[in-house]
Amino acid sequence: MKIAGTVASLLQEKGTEVWSIEPGALVFDAIQLLANQNIGALPVVEDGELLGIFSERDYTRKVMLRGKSSRQTRLREIISTDVITVEPRDTIENCMHLMTEHRIRHLPVLEGDRLVGIVSIGDVVNWIISAQNTALHQMEAYISGSYPG
């Protein structure tokens, strides 16, 4: 089954609010923000420019396992800077492909250089489930003869 839909459509449904943090912030503050907002990653932004991303995975692998202190380590020391991004016109299918290929769970959405959203693996899975449910209901309606088209 081909998954239809664009990142713009997903963001329109999900919303475009993005929590972000500056590279000079302490890792502890970033973890606190993740917990408070119930999210798994934060774009790291300075002067409107996306510099990297900080995720729970970064914390466990680059701070905790290396014996660093989250109250003394700055984000700029540990963030992932090789960020894979998408644009609003990209497809949900492309997001799924990128996330699988690069083993990532979050894709910042850029319009030009401006951060306009973030798409998580959960967002993609929810979109796919919704698309499959819609297709199933259309097929049932068609088979039963009640499909309007």
TORGUBA-418597 format. One record per residue (C-alpha): chain; x, y, z. Coordinates in nm, 2 decimals. Each point is the difference from the previous one (the first is absolute). Layout:
NODE_mol_px_py_pz
NODE_A_X_Y_Z $
...
This chain:
NODE_mol_px_py_pz
NODE_A_0.00_0.00_0.00 $
NODE_A_0.14_0.34_-0.10 $
NODE_A_-0.03_0.25_0.28 $
NODE_A_-0.14_0.33_-0.13 $
NODE_A_0.04_0.33_0.17 $
NODE_A_0.26_0.27_0.06 $
NODE_A_0.18_0.14_0.30 $
NODE_A_-0.20_0.32_-0.04 $
NODE_A_-0.32_-0.20_0.04 $
NODE_A_0.13_-0.18_0.30 $
NODE_A_0.11_0.33_0.16 $
NODE_A_-0.34_0.15_-0.08 $
NODE_A_-0.16_-0.28_0.20 $
NODE_A_0.26_-0.03_0.27 $
NODE_A_0.09_0.37_0.05 $
NODE_A_0.32_0.18_-0.06 $
NODE_A_0.10_0.09_0.35 $
NODE_A_0.37_-0.09_0.04 $
NODE_A_0.19_0.01_0.33 $
NODE_A_0.37_0.08_-0.05 $
NODE_A_0.30_0.09_0.20 $
NODE_A_0.33_0.19_-0.04 $
NODE_A_0.34_-0.18_-0.02 $
NODE_A_0.13_0.17_0.31 $
NODE_A_-0.27_-0.15_0.22 $
NODE_A_0.09_-0.27_0.25 $
NODE_A_-0.09_-0.36_-0.09 $
NODE_A_-0.20_-0.01_0.33 $
NODE_A_-0.23_0.29_-0.12 $
NODE_A_-0.05_-0.18_-0.33 $
NODE_A_-0.10_-0.32_0.18 $
NODE_A_-0.24_0.19_0.22 $
NODE_A_-0.16_0.16_-0.31 $
NODE_A_-0.03_-0.34_-0.16 $
NODE_A_-0.17_-0.14_0.31 $
NODE_A_-0.23_0.30_0.05 $
NODE_A_-0.12_0.00_-0.36 $
NODE_A_-0.01_-0.38_-0.03 $
NODE_A_0.21_0.01_-0.31 $
NODE_A_0.31_-0.20_-0.11 $
NODE_A_0.21_0.25_-0.18 $
NODE_A_0.08_0.37_-0.02 $
NODE_A_0.13_0.19_-0.29 $
NODE_A_0.30_0.21_0.10 $
NODE_A_-0.04_0.35_-0.14 $
NODE_A_0.22_0.31_0.01 $
NODE_A_-0.10_0.33_-0.16 $
NODE_A_-0.28_-0.18_-0.19 $
NODE_A_0.24_-0.26_-0.15 $
NODE_A_-0.03_-0.37_0.06 $
NODE_A_0.34_-0.12_0.14 $
NODE_A_-0.09_-0.35_0.10 $
NODE_A_-0.24_-0.21_0.20 $
NODE_A_0.01_-0.14_0.35 $
NODE_A_-0.18_-0.32_0.08 $
NODE_A_-0.04_-0.24_0.29 $
NODE_A_0.23_-0.23_-0.19 $
NODE_A_0.27_0.28_0.00 $
NODE_A_-0.04_0.03_0.37 $
NODE_A_0.04_-0.37_0.07 $
NODE_A_0.29_-0.06_-0.24 $
NODE_A_0.20_0.33_0.03 $
NODE_A_-0.06_0.10_0.36 $
NODE_A_-0.12_-0.28_0.22 $
NODE_A_0.21_-0.28_-0.14 $
NODE_A_0.31_0.22_-0.01 $
NODE_A_-0.03_0.11_0.36 $
NODE_A_-0.06_0.37_-0.08 $
NODE_A_-0.22_0.22_0.22 $
NODE_A_-0.32_0.13_-0.16 $
NODE_A_0.03_0.30_0.23 $
NODE_A_0.34_0.09_-0.13 $
NODE_A_-0.01_-0.10_-0.37 $
NODE_A_-0.12_0.24_-0.26 $
NODE_A_-0.21_-0.12_-0.29 $
NODE_A_0.25_0.13_-0.26 $
NODE_A_0.24_-0.27_0.13 $
NODE_A_-0.22_-0.29_-0.07 $
NODE_A_-0.27_0.08_-0.26 $
NODE_A_-0.04_-0.19_-0.32 $
NODE_A_0.09_0.25_-0.28 $
NODE_A_-0.05_-0.22_-0.30 $
NODE_A_-0.38_0.06_0.00 $
NODE_A_-0.22_-0.15_-0.26 $
NODE_A_-0.28_0.24_-0.08 $
NODE_A_-0.31_0.01_-0.22 $
NODE_A_-0.20_0.27_-0.17 $
NODE_A_-0.38_0.05_0.02 $
NODE_A_-0.04_-0.13_-0.35 $
NODE_A_0.17_-0.33_0.08 $
NODE_A_-0.22_-0.31_0.02 $
NODE_A_-0.08_-0.20_0.31 $
NODE_A_0.14_-0.30_-0.18 $
NODE_A_0.34_0.18_-0.05 $
NODE_A_0.00_0.08_0.38 $
NODE_A_-0.05_-0.37_0.07 $
NODE_A_0.28_-0.09_-0.23 $
NODE_A_0.24_0.26_0.15 $
NODE_A_-0.07_-0.11_0.35 $
NODE_A_0.05_-0.36_-0.08 $
NODE_A_0.31_0.05_-0.21 $
NODE_A_0.17_0.23_0.25 $
NODE_A_-0.14_-0.17_0.32 $
NODE_A_-0.14_0.33_0.13 $
NODE_A_-0.33_0.09_0.17 $
NODE_A_-0.03_0.37_-0.07 $
NODE_A_0.01_0.21_-0.31 $
NODE_A_0.02_0.38_0.03 $
NODE_A_-0.21_0.17_-0.27 $
NODE_A_0.17_0.29_-0.18 $
NODE_A_-0.16_0.25_-0.23 $
NODE_A_0.32_0.16_-0.15 $
NODE_A_0.21_0.05_0.31 $
NODE_A_-0.29_0.05_0.23 $
NODE_A_-0.11_-0.28_0.24 $
NODE_A_-0.38_-0.04_-0.04 $
NODE_A_-0.06_-0.33_0.17 $
NODE_A_0.12_-0.34_0.11 $
NODE_A_-0.12_-0.34_-0.10 $
NODE_A_0.04_-0.30_0.23 $
NODE_A_-0.02_-0.37_-0.08 $
NODE_A_-0.32_0.00_0.21 $
NODE_A_-0.15_0.26_-0.23 $
NODE_A_0.09_-0.20_-0.30 $
NODE_A_-0.15_-0.32_0.15 $
NODE_A_-0.32_0.18_0.10 $
NODE_A_-0.03_0.14_-0.36 $
NODE_A_0.04_-0.34_-0.15 $
NODE_A_-0.26_-0.16_0.23 $
NODE_A_-0.24_0.28_-0.08 $
NODE_A_0.06_-0.04_-0.37 $
NODE_A_-0.05_-0.38_0.02 $
NODE_A_-0.32_0.04_0.20 $
NODE_A_-0.13_0.25_-0.26 $
NODE_A_0.08_-0.24_-0.29 $
NODE_A_-0.16_-0.29_0.18 $
NODE_A_-0.32_0.19_0.06 $
NODE_A_-0.01_0.11_-0.36 $
NODE_A_0.04_-0.36_-0.12 $
NODE_A_-0.27_-0.12_0.24 $
NODE_A_-0.23_0.27_-0.13 $
NODE_A_0.08_-0.08_-0.36 $
NODE_A_-0.07_-0.38_0.05 $
NODE_A_-0.32_0.07_0.19 $
NODE_A_-0.12_0.23_-0.28 $
NODE_A_-0.02_0.31_0.22 $
NODE_A_0.31_0.17_-0.14 $
NODE_A_-0.11_0.34_-0.14 $
NODE_A_0.26_0.00_-0.28 $
